[in-house]
């Protein structure tokens, strides 16, 4: 009888210690940007780290500052850009680190919507165009593959995405 009371009496302590051991971190789920959101891709480093303001910007370019330390440079695979409207000029850079640490990207419905000046660089990368129209004419870079052909399409209008400016 005494043993049963001891066991029953110890249950609240066991439950309390289990509850205290739970992970209490607050995680934020990634958010897919709305259509026509501007994503600046030019990153700025501070010393040898990425500036905090640049943590949410999109850029596949990777350059080790000086000599690479360790044996694990990044390998970026299964990156998909879908229904992206591009305007205003700029540079597309899809550069892997080397032959075994490549970039793998699918451009599906990525359309340049203006006649601005764009440059493109593709090295140590595997790029797939489509299946939706993608009008980027990427150069065949060093140790890279480009699957699919550029094709014309109609980019989504951003006119309805912004609130009119009050007069």
N, C-alpha and C positions, 0 to 999 in steps of 0.2 A: 504494500500500500504506500509506504514511504517513497519507494522508488518511482511509482506512478506519479505521485505529487511532484517529485523532483523533476521528472521528465516534462510534465505538463507546465510546471512553473518555468522551465527553461525555454519553452517555445517562444515567448515574446522576445527574449534576448537574441535568439537565433534569427528570428524574422527581422528584428531591428538592425542587426549587423549585416544581413543580406541587403536590406534596403539602403543602408549607408554605403555599400560597396557598388551601387549602380553608377553607371557612367552619367554624369550630369552635364556634359558638354552640350552646348546648343549648336547644332549644325544647320546650315542654310543650304537648301537644295539649289542647284544651279538653275538659272532662269534663261530661257531662250529669248533673245531680244525680239521685240515686235518688228514687224516688217517696216522698213524705211527708217530704222534706227541707225544713227551714224556710229560706226565702230572705227575709231582711229587706230591705225596699225603701226605708228612710229613710236617705238619704245625708247625710253630714256633710262640710262643706268646712273646710279649714284654710287661712286666707288666701284665695287665689284658686285653690287646687288641691284635688283630691279627696284625702281622708285615705286613706293606704295600706290601712287596714282595710276601706275601702268599695269597693275595686277589684273584689271578687267579688260584690257585691250587685246585685240587679236593680232598675232604676228607669229609666223612659223619660222622666221629667221633665227638661227642659233649660231653664235660665235663665242667660243671660249675666250675669256679674257686671259691672254697669255697661254701658258702651257696647261693642257688639260690635266687635272689631278684625278686620279682614280681611273677606273676602267668602265665607267657607265655613263657615257654621254647619252642624251635623250634619243629615243627612237619614237617618232610620232606616226601612228598608223590609224586607219579608220577615221580620219578627219573628214567630215562631210559639210560642205557649204551648200545649202539648199534654198532656192528662191531668193537670191541676193541681187539687189539692184545697185550698180556701181556708177557713181558720177563724180566729177570734179577732178579727175586726173590722179596720178600717183604711181606706185610701184607694187607689182605682185612679186613676192619672193617665196619660192618653195625650195629651200635649200636644206638638205639633210647634212649630217655631220661628216659621214663617209659612207662607203659602200654597204657596211653592215648596220649603220645607224641612219636610216633613211626617213624620208617623209612619205607617207601614203595618204593621198587626198582625193576625194571625189568632188568635182564641181558640177552640181546638178541644178540647172536653172540659174546660173550665175551670168548676168547680162550687163554689159557696159551700155549705159543709156545716153551717152553723149559723145561728142567728138574731141574731148579733152585728151591731153597727152598722157599715155601710160607706157611704162616699161615693165618688162617681165624677165624674171630670172628663175631657172629651174635647174637644179643640180642635185645629184644623189636623191632623186625623188621618183615616185610612181604616181602619176596623175591620171585620173579617169574623167573624161568629159561626158556628161549626160547621165541618165537618158534624156532628161529635159533639155531644151536648147541652152547652150552655153556658147557665147560668142568670143571668148578669149582665144586668141591665136598665140599659143605659147611656143617659145622656141625649144627645140630639142637640145637640152643642156647636157652637161657632162654627166655620164653614168645615170641617165634618166630615161623613163619610158612615159609616153603619152598615149593613152588608149582613147579612142573616139575621135571625132572630128568636130571642129567648131561649127556651130549652126546658128542661124538667126532665129530670134523669137521676140516676143513682146514683153518687155519688163513691166512689172506691176507699177501702177501709178501711186505716187505718195501723196497726191492731192488731198485725199480724204483722211489722211493720217494725222493731220495737224489742225489744231483749232484755229479758226480765222482770227487775225489780229484785230482787236477792237478799234473802232474809229472814233 
